[in-house]
C-alpha cells in the first residue's frame, strides 16, 4: 500500500491518510488481519508528525476499519458489508452530484438524465 499526501490539497493530512487506507481496504489491496505500518514508521515515511498518523489510525479504529493491539500494531478488521455498501453509495452520490451539476450548467432536463441512467443501466445488465 502506498500513501501519498499533499500539503496543498486543502484536506487535512490525517484525513488523506485515513481515506487512502479505507480505499485500500474496500478495493482489496489490504486484507483482513493485515498489519498496517506502525504509527512511527508511517510518520517517518511520509515525513509528517506522529500526532497526524496517530489521529488517522484513531479515526480508522473509531470507524471500525482497524483495531490497535497495544504492543503488536494496528490490524485491519474484517470488512463490514454494510459499511462497504455505504461507501459505495457515497461514491455513487458524488458521481451523480457531478452529473447533475453538469446537466444543470448545460440546461439539460432531469427527465433526460433519468432516461440516460435507465438506458445505461439496461445496457450494463
Buried (B, 14 or more C-beta within 10 A) or exposed (E): EEBEBEEEEEEEBBBBBBBBBBBBBBEEEBEEEBEBBBBEEBBEEBEBEBEBBBBBBBBBBEEEBBBBEEEEBBBBBEBBEEBEEEBEEEEEEEEEEEBEEEBEEEEBEEEEBEEEEEEEEEEEE
